[in-house]
């Protein structure tokens, strides 16, 4: 899936030797060889992200954004740690793509406005009911039909690739970006950053555990297994459209729970 003929040739030369050579000298030649070897990994992550975006977003652009994440991962990777590079790099690659998407602000204002309305409505109902509101309750509060609510969910699902990272960033009172990948404490972090990530990870896990099982499944498959909504729909036995709706509602639930946490 993430290999090529050039990769096979490079693997025959023992990629680990190239790694050790690069770490000892940081030569541009060895860095470029590593980039070439792992470029299919960038394309793999970019294609997963692209599957959730409008067709106007070019895959080649996402790959370009992802290469910056790969470069950062190659530079920071510690060979002495018992961590597979691909696992470490995937979150950095995805993070670089998301950071650039956020910078160019590709999500339409109308979608952002709808997300804000839904956030406020969901948070208010969840507080009043002390539980996750149903679609019927949300529809009544929004003064729309259930079918119209589902349409809104589908429309805002195009922003889903940013949604969970945005929740974490907005809640970070220190003002620095915090992505899902950075919720995994490691030796690559300073002690203070590692502690912050561990606390945020615990908070996120607690918030996810309070969601309905199907919403938990969608979040885990989408953000941690890198599946697209079509694949998730097949696993859950629902349409891609329904998977979009479940994802959107799960994000609303997390945003509500995490916003309450940060306020406390």
N, C-alpha and C positions, 0 to 999 in steps of 0.2 A: 504493500500500500504506500509506503513512504521510502521506496528504494528506487534506484535507477541503475543503468549500465555503468555510468561513471562512478556511482557509489560502490558498485561491486568491485570495480578495479581498485578503488581507493581502500576498500576494506581488506583486499588481498595484501595491501602494503601495511596492514595493521594500523588502523586508525588511532589506537592507543599510543603508538610511537609518535605519531604526528602531534597528538595532544601534549605529550611530555616535552617534545621538542619546542612546541609553541610556548608552553608555560615557562620554559627555561630561558627562551630568547625573545619571545613575543615578536617573531619575525612576521612580516607582512605576507610572505609566501605561505607559511603554514597557516596563518589566519585565513587566507583566501581559500586554502584547501579545505579547511574545516567548514567555511561558509558554503562551498560547493557541495560538500558531503551532506550537510544538514538542510540545504535549500528545499528539498522535498518536504521536510517537516514544516517549514514556513508555508508552503503551498497547501499542505494538508490543513493547518490551522486556519489559514485565510479562507479556504473553501468552506469550512464549517461556519465561519462568521458570515461569509457572503450569502449562505443559504437563508439567513434570517433578514437580509437587507433588501431594499428595493433594487430593481435591475439597473437603475441609474448608477449604482456604485460599482465601479469596475473591479474585478478580481485582481487585475494587475496592480492596481493602486494599493489594495490591501496587502498584497505580497510585498510591495515596496515598503509599506509601513512596518510589516512584520520583520523584515530584514534588520531593522534597527534593534528590534527586540532580540533577535538572534545574536547580533554583534555584542550587545550588552551581556547576554547569557554566556557567550564564549569568553568574554573578558573576565567575568566574575566567577565562573565555575571553578570549584575546588576539586581537584582530582583525588584528593586524599579522603574525601567524604564518601560514605556509602550511599550515593545518590546517582541514579541514572540520569545522564545528561538530557535525554529526550523529555523526561518528566519535569526536570527543572526548567528546561527551555520553553516548553509549551506555554506555561503561564506567562513568561516574559514576552513571548511573541504575541500572544493574544492581548496582553496588556498594552503593548506598543501600538497595536492596531486600534484598540479602543481609545487610547489616549488621543490618537490622531483624529479619529472620528468625532470625538468630543470637541476637539479644537476647531474643526471645520463646521461644527454645529449643523449637521445635515438633517436633523429631525425637524419637520415643519412646525411652525409656531402653533398651528391649530391642534396638532397632536400633543404638544407640550401642555397647551391649555386644557385639553381634555383629560390628560393625566393628572393635572392639578385638581380639577373638579372631582375626579374619581378618588384621588387621595383623600381629599377633605371629607367626602361623603362616606368613604369606607371607614376612616378613622373615627368619625362621629358615631356611626352605627355600631362599630366594634366596641366603643366605650359605653354606649347606652345598653347594648345587649350583653356585653361581657363575653362575647363569642364571635366567631366568624360569621358575618352576615351572609344570607343566601342571595342568590341572583334575584329572586323575587323581591326581597327586601331592598336590595340595591336599586332595582328598577323603579320601585315606588318612590324611593328617596330622590332619585335622579329625575323623576317624572317622565320616564320613558317606558316602553314595553320591554319585556325580557329579550325579545328578538333584537330590538334596537340596542339594548345593553350589550348583547353578544357582538353586534356589529362594531360597537365602540371598542370592545376588547380586541377585536381583530385589527382594528386600525392602529391602536397603540402598541400592538405586539411588534410592529416594525422597529420600535425603539427598544425592544427587549434586550438586544445585545449590550446596551449600555446600562440597562435598568438596575441590575444588582450592584454593579460597580458604583453607579451614581448614589445608591442608597448608602453605601459604605463611605463614599467620599463626603457626602453631605453631612453625615453624622460625625465626621472626624473634626473635632473642635480645634485641633491644632492647625487645620487648614491644608494639610498635605494629603495627596491622593493615596488611597488605600484600596488595592485591588484584591480580588479573590485569591490570586496566586500569592499575594503577600500575607495572607492569613495563615500561611504554613511557616511557623517559626523555624529558623535554621541558622547555621553558622554563618550565613551570608549577611545576617543582620547584626546590628549593634545590640547589646543587651536590652537597652530601653525600647528599641523598635521591635525586638522579639517579644518582649513582655506585652507591648501594645497589641501586637498581632495575635498573641495567644488570648488576650482578653476579648478582642474583637471576634475571634473565631468562636470562642465559647458563647458569646452573645448571639452570634449568627446561628450557631447550632441550636441554641435554646429557642430562638424565634422560629426557625424552620420546624422544629419538633412540635410546635403548637399548631401548625397548619394541618389541614386535612391530608390524609395519606396520598391521595392522587396529586395534590399540589406539591407535596414533598418530593414525590417521584419525578415530576417534571423538572423541578429545580435541580435535583441531583444529576439527572440524565443530561440536562442542557448545559449546566455550568461546570460539572465535574467529569462527565463522560464525553463531553464535546459532541453530543448528538444534536441533529437538527430537529425541528418540530415535526417534520414528516416522519422521521424514524421513531420519534417518541410516540406519535400517534399510533403507529403500527404496534408498538410494544403494549400500549394501554388499550388497544382495540377501539380507538376512536379516530375521527378524521383529523387531518392536519389543522383544519379550522378550529376544531374543538380543543386541540392541544394548545393552539394559540390563546384561546380564551382562558384555559386553565393556567397557562403561564402568566398571563396578564393579571389574573386574580391573585395568584401566588405572590407576585411582586407587590401588589397593593397590600396584601397582608403583612409582608415583611417590612415595607416602608412604614406602615402604621406601628408595628411592634418596635422597630428600631428607632423611630422618631420619639416614641414614648420613653424609650430607654435613655436616649440622649438628653431629653428634657429633665428626667430624673437625675 
